[in-house]
Amino acid sequence: MTGAAPHHVLMTADAVGGVWQYACDLSAALVAEGVAVTLAVLGPAPSSGQSALADGPNVRLVETGLPLDWLASDEVEIRHAAAAIRDLAVAVGADLVHLNSPSLACVRYPMPVLTVAHGCAGTWWDAVEGSDLPPVLGWLVRLNREGLHAADAVAAPSAAHTQALARRYGVFANVIHNGRDLPAPVTDTTASHAFTAGRLWDRAKGIALLDRAAPRTAVPVHAAGALAGPQGERIALAHLHHLGTLAATDMAAALAQRPIFVSPARFEPFGLSVLEAAAAGCPLVLSDIATFRELWDGAALFVPHDEAALADTIAALAADPERRRARGDAAAERAQRYTVAAMAEGTLALYRRLAAVPHEVAA
């Protein structure tokens, strides 16, 4: 049994990573289905270009000034932020709350709550460090667990990430793949250089490995994205050609050349940059992790976390123009599975399920 879709959703977002694009695309699709959206921004304010992505009828952007959980100093800050989001949801008349940070579900809401786990400190640590969680992260992981179990429903962007959530938190999550609507490749040829993009400073992205692999091959390797993170994280590139942080139009132009797109990530709940590259017809060279196998098996080349293997795979692909073109075509075809319409359909189905179940109102 399912209910009607909500009339007004309060959705949280941040402008630090891929959640911003996800939230903007999903909000526009929800509005097309008659759902008004209040987009509550936590963490650093979005740039003017990012704000423009959220500009549309029946989408209201609210910069809350509240901290992101992984940028907060302690548990009290996050509980305060969660209470403020709850109060905002009541004030704007939302009949469903869509949290893109699980920890924000740690307080009681008077309306149904869906939390979507795009990644968190616990699953990041499990994948990148593979050791016991340090005490400094203990409070944040506890809040994530509390929020995941308190939410009326949980979703994740890949089956691989649902399994990571189950291992870390013992929670079931519905799989709703992320989606993007992007133009088809505009050229039949592919560039012979390699390219990567994203949060270069994030150790989970494996950029240090790619930087070490680059001099092992004569193929130029370009990288777009920030070198420093909001908590002082930083990477120094010795061999990659850094292009800076590209605007959306410049990124589209870079991908339209169909370079070899490389992601040596150790942790990736979905990977929007990979999807954008695939949609542009870029041949994909990806780390052999469960998420990438789930999404791109048969359409990408997979490599272990080894700089020699990574360099050899890039060099061999660069030396074979026909293989590059065929791999890029395969990636573009696969990318058609991951659309905004499919993402919105899966999300609305969850919304309707939540609407059909009586919600216990907090006292």
C-alpha positions as CSV (number, residue, x, y, z in Angstrom):
1,M,0.0,0.0,0.0
2,T,1.3,3.5,-0.9
3,G,0.0,7.0,-0.1
4,A,0.0,10.2,-2.0
5,A,3.2,12.1,-2.6
6,P,3.9,14.9,-0.1
7,H,3.0,18.5,-1.0
8,H,6.1,20.1,0.5
9,V,9.5,18.5,1.3
10,L,12.2,20.1,3.3
11,M,15.5,18.7,2.0
12,T,19.0,19.3,3.5
13,A,22.0,19.8,1.3
14,D,25.6,21.0,1.4
15,A,27.8,22.7,-1.2
16,V,31.0,20.8,-0.4
17,G,30.6,17.8,-2.7
18,G,28.3,15.9,-5.0
19,V,25.3,16.1,-2.7
20,W,24.7,19.6,-4.0
21,Q,24.2,18.4,-7.6
22,Y,22.1,15.6,-6.4
23,A,19.8,17.8,-4.3
24,C,19.4,20.4,-7.1
25,D,18.6,17.8,-9.7
26,L,16.2,15.9,-7.5
27,S,14.5,19.1,-6.3
28,A,13.8,20.2,-9.9
29,A,12.4,16.7,-10.7
30,L,10.2,16.8,-7.6
31,V,8.8,20.2,-8.5
32,A,7.9,18.8,-11.9
33,E,5.8,16.2,-10.1
34,G,4.0,18.9,-8.1
35,V,6.1,18.8,-4.9
36,A,7.4,22.1,-3.5
37,V,10.9,21.9,-2.0
38,T,12.6,23.9,0.7
39,L,16.4,23.3,0.3
40,A,18.1,23.9,3.6
41,V,21.9,24.4,3.2
42,L,24.3,23.4,6.0
43,G,28.0,24.1,6.0
44,P,29.8,26.6,3.8
45,A,27.5,28.8,1.7
46,P,27.1,27.8,-2.0
47,S,28.9,29.8,-4.6
48,S,26.8,31.9,-7.0
49,G,27.1,29.2,-9.6
50,Q,25.9,26.6,-7.2
51,S,23.0,28.7,-6.1
52,A,22.0,29.1,-9.7
53,L,21.6,25.4,-10.0
54,A,18.9,25.5,-7.3
55,D,17.1,28.5,-8.8
56,G,13.6,27.5,-10.0
57,P,9.9,27.7,-9.3
58,N,8.7,26.1,-6.1
59,V,12.3,25.6,-4.8
60,R,13.2,27.8,-1.9
61,L,16.9,28.0,-0.9
62,V,17.6,28.6,2.8
63,E,21.2,29.1,4.0
64,T,20.9,28.0,7.6
65,G,24.5,28.7,8.8
66,L,24.3,25.4,10.6
67,P,27.4,23.1,10.6
68,L,27.8,19.9,8.6
69,D,28.2,17.0,11.0
70,W,31.8,16.2,9.8
71,L,32.8,19.8,10.3
72,A,31.2,20.2,13.7
73,S,33.3,20.3,16.9
74,D,31.1,18.1,19.0
75,E,27.8,16.3,19.5
76,V,26.0,19.3,21.0
77,E,26.4,21.2,17.8
78,I,24.8,18.5,15.7
79,R,21.9,18.0,18.1
80,H,21.3,21.8,17.9
81,A,21.5,21.7,14.1
82,A,19.0,18.8,14.0
83,A,16.6,20.6,16.2
84,A,16.9,23.7,14.1
85,I,16.2,21.7,10.9
86,R,13.1,20.2,12.6
87,D,11.9,23.7,13.6
88,L,12.5,25.0,10.1
89,A,10.5,22.0,8.7
90,V,7.6,23.0,10.9
91,A,7.9,26.7,10.1
92,V,7.7,26.2,6.3
93,G,4.9,23.6,6.5
94,A,6.8,20.6,5.2
95,D,4.9,17.3,5.4
96,L,8.1,15.2,4.8
97,V,11.8,15.8,5.7
98,H,14.5,14.4,3.4
99,L,17.8,14.5,5.3
100,N,21.1,14.0,3.3
101,S,23.0,13.7,6.6
102,P,21.8,10.8,8.7
103,S,23.0,12.3,12.0
104,L,20.3,15.0,11.6
105,A,17.6,12.4,12.3
106,C,18.8,12.2,15.9
107,V,15.9,14.3,17.1
108,R,12.1,13.5,16.9
109,Y,10.3,15.1,13.9
110,P,6.5,15.6,13.7
111,M,6.5,14.4,10.1
112,P,8.0,11.4,8.3
113,V,11.8,11.4,7.7
114,L,13.8,9.9,4.9
115,T,17.5,10.0,5.4
116,V,19.8,9.3,2.4
117,A,23.3,8.1,3.3
118,H,25.7,9.5,0.7
119,G,28.7,8.6,2.8
120,C,29.8,9.1,6.4
121,A,32.8,9.1,8.7
122,G,32.3,5.5,9.7
123,T,32.0,3.9,6.3
124,W,34.7,6.3,5.0
125,W,37.1,5.1,7.7
126,D,36.2,1.4,7.2
127,A,37.1,1.7,3.5
128,V,40.1,4.0,3.6
129,E,41.8,3.0,6.9
130,G,40.5,-0.5,7.5
131,S,41.4,-0.2,11.2
132,D,39.6,0.5,14.5
133,L,37.7,3.8,14.5
134,P,39.6,6.5,16.4
135,P,38.0,7.9,19.6
136,V,37.8,11.4,18.0
137,L,35.2,10.0,15.5
138,G,33.2,8.0,18.1
139,W,30.6,10.6,18.8
140,L,29.9,11.3,15.1
141,V,29.5,7.6,14.3
142,R,27.2,7.2,17.3
143,L,25.0,10.1,16.0
144,N,24.9,8.6,12.5
145,R,23.8,5.2,14.0
146,E,21.1,7.0,16.1
147,G,19.8,8.9,13.1
148,L,19.8,5.9,10.7
149,H,17.8,3.9,13.2
150,A,15.4,6.7,14.1
151,A,14.6,7.6,10.5
152,D,11.4,6.3,9.0
153,A,13.3,5.1,5.9
154,V,16.9,5.0,4.8
155,A,18.2,5.1,1.2
156,A,21.7,4.8,-0.3
157,P,22.9,5.5,-3.9
158,S,24.3,2.0,-4.5
159,A,23.8,-1.6,-3.2
160,A,27.5,-1.6,-2.3
161,H,27.0,1.3,0.1
162,T,23.9,-0.3,1.6
163,Q,26.2,-3.2,2.5
164,A,28.7,-0.9,4.0
165,L,26.0,0.7,6.1
166,A,24.7,-2.7,7.2
167,R,28.2,-3.7,8.3
168,R,28.9,-0.5,10.2
169,Y,25.5,0.4,11.6
170,G,23.3,-2.7,11.3
171,V,20.7,-0.8,9.2
172,F,18.7,-1.7,6.1
173,A,18.8,0.9,3.3
174,N,16.8,1.1,0.0
175,V,18.9,1.4,-3.1
176,I,18.1,4.5,-5.2
177,H,20.9,5.1,-7.7
178,N,21.9,8.7,-8.3
179,G,21.2,10.2,-11.7
180,R,22.2,13.0,-14.1
181,D,20.7,14.1,-17.3
182,L,23.6,15.0,-19.6
183,P,24.0,15.4,-23.4
184,A,25.3,12.5,-25.5
185,P,28.9,12.5,-26.7
186,V,29.5,15.1,-29.3
187,T,32.5,13.5,-31.0
188,D,33.4,10.1,-32.3
189,T,37.0,10.4,-31.3
190,T,38.7,10.4,-27.9
191,A,41.6,12.4,-26.5
192,S,44.6,10.4,-25.5
193,H,45.3,12.2,-22.3
194,A,43.9,11.1,-18.9
195,F,41.7,13.2,-16.6
196,T,40.3,13.1,-13.1
197,A,38.0,15.4,-11.2
198,G,36.5,15.8,-7.7
199,R,37.7,16.5,-4.2
200,L,41.4,15.9,-4.8
201,W,42.2,16.5,-1.2
202,D,40.0,13.6,0.0
203,R,42.3,10.6,0.7
204,A,39.4,8.3,-0.3
205,K,39.7,9.5,-3.9
206,G,43.1,7.9,-4.3
207,I,44.6,11.0,-6.1
208,A,48.0,10.4,-4.4
209,L,48.2,7.0,-6.0
210,L,47.4,8.6,-9.4
211,D,50.0,11.2,-8.9
212,R,52.6,8.5,-8.2
213,A,51.4,6.5,-11.3
214,A,51.6,9.5,-13.7
215,P,55.4,9.5,-14.3
216,R,55.3,5.8,-15.1
217,T,53.5,6.6,-18.3
218,A,54.1,9.2,-21.0
219,V,50.3,10.0,-21.0
220,P,49.6,13.5,-19.7
221,V,47.2,13.3,-16.6
222,H,45.1,16.3,-15.8
223,A,43.2,16.9,-12.6
224,A,40.4,19.3,-11.8
225,G,39.2,20.1,-8.3
226,A,40.2,21.6,-5.0
227,L,43.6,20.7,-3.4
228,A,42.5,21.8,0.1
229,G,39.5,20.7,2.2
230,P,37.4,22.7,4.7
231,Q,39.3,21.2,7.7
232,G,42.8,21.9,6.4
233,E,43.2,18.6,4.5
234,R,45.6,19.2,1.6
235,I,47.3,17.3,-1.2
236,A,50.4,18.4,-3.1
237,L,50.6,17.2,-6.7
238,A,54.0,16.4,-8.1
239,H,53.1,15.0,-11.5
240,L,49.4,15.7,-12.3
241,H,48.6,18.8,-14.3
242,H,46.3,20.7,-12.0
243,L,43.5,22.7,-13.8
244,G,42.0,24.2,-10.7
245,T,38.4,24.0,-9.8
246,L,36.4,24.2,-13.0
247,A,33.0,25.9,-13.6
248,A,30.3,23.6,-14.9
249,T,30.7,24.8,-18.5
250,D,34.5,24.3,-18.4
251,M,34.1,20.8,-16.9
252,A,31.6,19.9,-19.6
253,A,34.1,21.2,-22.2
254,A,36.9,19.1,-20.6
255,L,34.8,16.0,-20.7
256,A,33.6,16.6,-24.2
257,Q,37.1,15.9,-25.4
258,R,36.5,12.3,-24.2
259,P,39.7,11.9,-22.3
260,I,40.5,8.7,-20.4
261,F,38.7,9.3,-17.1
262,V,40.4,7.8,-14.1
263,S,39.1,7.3,-10.6
264,P,41.4,5.3,-8.3
265,A,39.0,5.8,-5.3
266,R,39.1,3.5,-2.3
267,F,35.7,4.7,-1.1
268,E,32.9,5.9,-3.4
269,P,29.2,5.4,-2.5
270,F,28.2,6.3,-6.1
271,G,30.6,8.7,-8.0
272,L,28.8,11.5,-9.8
273,S,32.0,12.6,-11.6
274,V,32.3,9.1,-13.1
275,L,28.7,9.3,-14.3
276,E,29.3,12.7,-15.9
277,A,32.5,11.4,-17.6
278,A,30.7,8.3,-18.8
279,A,27.8,10.3,-20.2
280,A,30.3,12.4,-22.2
281,G,31.7,9.2,-23.7
282,C,34.9,9.1,-21.8
283,P,36.5,5.7,-21.5
284,L,36.7,4.7,-17.8
285,V,39.6,3.4,-15.8
286,L,38.3,2.7,-12.3
287,S,39.5,1.2,-9.0
288,D,38.3,-2.3,-8.5
289,I,35.8,-1.6,-5.7
290,A,32.3,-3.0,-5.2
291,T,30.5,0.3,-6.1
292,F,32.2,0.6,-9.4
293,R,31.7,-3.0,-10.2
294,E,28.0,-2.7,-9.5
295,L,27.6,0.4,-11.7
296,W,30.1,-0.1,-14.5
297,D,31.0,-3.7,-14.9
298,G,31.3,-4.5,-18.6
299,A,31.6,-0.7,-19.4
300,A,34.9,0.2,-17.6
301,L,38.4,-1.1,-17.1
302,F,39.1,-2.0,-13.5
303,V,42.5,-1.8,-11.8
304,P,43.8,-2.7,-8.3
305,H,45.2,-0.1,-6.0
306,D,48.7,-0.4,-7.5
307,E,50.5,2.5,-9.2
308,A,52.2,0.3,-11.8
309,A,49.0,-1.4,-12.8
310,L,47.2,1.9,-13.0
311,A,49.9,3.4,-15.2
312,D,50.0,0.4,-17.4
313,T,46.3,0.4,-18.0
314,I,46.2,4.1,-18.8
315,A,49.2,3.8,-21.2
316,A,47.7,0.7,-23.0
317,L,44.4,2.5,-23.5
318,A,46.0,5.7,-24.7
319,A,47.9,3.7,-27.3
320,D,44.8,2.2,-28.8
321,P,42.4,4.8,-30.3
322,E,39.8,2.3,-31.4
323,R,39.7,0.7,-28.0
324,R,39.4,4.1,-26.4
325,R,36.4,4.9,-28.6
326,A,34.7,1.6,-28.0
327,R,35.2,1.9,-24.3
328,G,33.9,5.4,-24.3
329,D,30.8,4.4,-26.3
330,A,30.1,1.6,-23.8
331,A,30.4,4.0,-20.9
332,A,28.0,6.4,-22.5
333,E,25.5,3.7,-23.2
334,R,25.7,2.5,-19.5
335,A,25.2,6.1,-18.3
336,Q,21.7,6.1,-19.7
337,R,20.6,3.8,-16.9
338,Y,21.3,6.5,-14.3
339,T,18.9,9.3,-15.0
340,V,17.3,12.0,-12.9
341,A,13.9,10.6,-13.8
342,A,14.8,7.2,-12.4
343,M,16.3,8.8,-9.2
344,A,13.1,10.9,-8.7
345,E,10.8,7.9,-9.4
346,G,12.6,5.8,-6.7
347,T,12.6,8.7,-4.2
348,L,8.9,9.5,-4.8
349,A,8.0,5.8,-4.3
350,L,9.7,6.0,-0.9
351,Y,7.9,9.2,-0.1
352,R,4.6,7.6,-0.9
353,R,5.4,4.6,1.3
354,L,6.1,6.9,4.2
355,A,2.9,8.8,3.6
356,A,0.9,5.6,3.9
357,V,2.2,4.8,7.3
358,P,0.8,6.7,10.3
359,H,3.6,8.8,11.8
360,E,4.0,9.0,15.6
361,V,4.1,12.7,16.4
362,A,6.6,13.7,19.0
363,A,5.2,14.9,22.3
